């Protein structure tokens, strides 16, 4: 035993302390090395990929990924963004990379990557020198070289002003300074396009507050949604001048409401070294909710402290998946994709659990250990974005499902596409059912599954009355679907944002029926299981064996003429018959049989890719590249996926090949680059392809870790030769959720030439 002399203890303790601190510093450095890869400007410019230019349905609108450089925590209530466009008009995000004029910071609820519209937003604009209240007068020219962008921080130098921004889950903090002594005015404006809303200032207390009422779109377009976007701002520096305005009309009063172009201004004298800080709370419930959120999340903390917390939170979120590669560009695309995939669903509940009840049903409160979410772009995100978090974060997934159940309980119907906390029926299908079934099938069940089933079953079997139907409740065209087991062309589906599209609706309802059948089986609802399982095969009823593809069909069984397989048709949603022909994720072997066998499925897939008809910029085709795993040539999935990863994603502002749609495009990249993808999320199966990275480490629930190690001799090796799972030879060409969720090690050996790995039918996913 070594004995230490007491007079040596202080110096030894100092050495030990320095050693421990050194280790801590190294660990901190290692833990904080991923945020640098995220590029928030990715997707803010039009895509120039060949597929995007060829297939974009609405020209430049769909060529834009429509993301924003959001400063926000994962799944936050409010995103904060520099603003280059002033209104909340549809299909116009607050920021476009091509713009050169900056008009402030916006507290936004823009649905990331969408063609929808902002709501309940407000803007804060600093103005140096003299007061101006019209955008054309106060907008500042800016250069991207003067921007610093990060998920946790944004900085812009424009004119004489340096503007900075950071964030918490429900709040924001802004910091302004001037390059030389000057007057500085702060404008705060609710962004109502309907000349509604209010804003008020108290210069004695340094408080500014207001709201912007939310309105529905799609079904119920323009109607009040029953809640507002509230904001509460605290300024600690003394306000030297204040007032209100409507466009260019100034008023000395302290409040203004329900006029065009309204706002308040607060004036200050700033020295070059001074910083003006605004602490901002937001809420969907009330002014008190915004105040309480600010008090709890920011309180007395300064800008630096909030920025540090935001960085730490993002580093923690990104570090759940660690990838290793010598190609830095791939890391940038990957971690940017995770960032985009973590924007939605949106947190709606305050720190005390209060939230606006669904469909304008007043206010409600959720249990203190849970959160309520909305803005589910469900037609998009049930495919890969939500399944990604079924794997990464089952607890949050439980909250997502519980939020959907609450909506159904409060509004009496499970919503189809719940955004703006309202019924919308914006897109086709009934994919809240598919998502709940996917979570349930994976054992993510911390909610009332019996009530969830009641709501899902109502959607599948009950035709809504006229009032409810017009209000966006219930499946569109369900009467026709139940009668014919497909939706005939005579039913034009007039009460819907997406009218007609009968073939696509039939295909997607068949998938949703399959999903509900899985839940019915688990709950021992035998009669429902039998009925729904039959309906899951309804895709066969709109498949014309003569042309070998899905096709519009009339009630008498005859087919729509002429047939144009590569032309956008009214019976197809945002695509062509060829593109939608492959939407049978629940029964790929059954689809192959309809086509004439595995070889015919392979030929059909070859034709799609060879003719350049695959369109990655829209969601219905996202499963297609992985369908070769149900043929004799799984190596073609590996080829197709690697081509898409290389050609449809980049690391610049135009780095996405179409609307990111609440993170679905990005989630596809995350899965595919790791080497597996949920072609059918409800099944719990993931199609295996060659990983992009040398190694991937995924932190799972209960401290489990999934490691994926890729062995290759050179960069040209891209075909799977063999696989081992936990040291044992693994022959299936798909993974199963219940296996990988327990953690383990997947080893994949690649070679330069195509192989027959995974081609044996017994090692492929089964159909219905």
ABEGO torsion letter per residue (X at the ends): XBBBBAAAAAAAAAAAAAAAAAAAAAAAAAABAAAAABBAABGABBBABAAAAAABAAEAAAABAGBBBBBBBBGBABBBBBBABABABBGBBABBAABABBAEBBBBABBBGBABBBBGBBBBBBBBEBBBABAAAABBBBBAAABBBBAABBBBBBEABBBBBBBBAABBBBBBBBABBBBBBBBBBBBBAAGBEBBBBBAAAGBBBEBBBBBBBEBGBGBBAGBBBBBBBBBABBBABBEBBBEABBBABABBBGBBGBEBBBBBBBBAABBBBBBBBBBAABAAAAAAAAAAAAEABBAAAAAAAAAAAAAAAAAABBBBBABAAAAAAAAAAAAAAAAOBBBABBAAGBBBBBGGAEBBBBBAABBBBBGBBAAAAAAAAAAAAAAABAAAAAAAAAAAAAAAAAAGBBBABBBGGBBAGABBEBAAAAAAAAAAAAGBABBBAAAAAAAAAAAAABBBBAAAAAAGBEBBGAAAAAAAGBBBAABAGABBABBEGAAAAAAAAAAAAAAAAAAAAAAGBAAAAAAAAAAAAAAAAABBAAAGBBBBBBAAGBBBOBBBAABBBAABBGBBAAAAAABBAABAAAAAAAAGEAAAAAAAAAAAAAAGABBAABAAAAAAAAAAAABABAAAAAAAAAAAAAAABBABAAABAEBAGGGAAAAAAAAAAAGBBBABAAAGBBBBBBBABABBBBBBBGGBBBBBBBBBABAABABBABBBBGGBBBABABBBAAAAAAEEBBBBBBBABBBABGABAAABBBBX
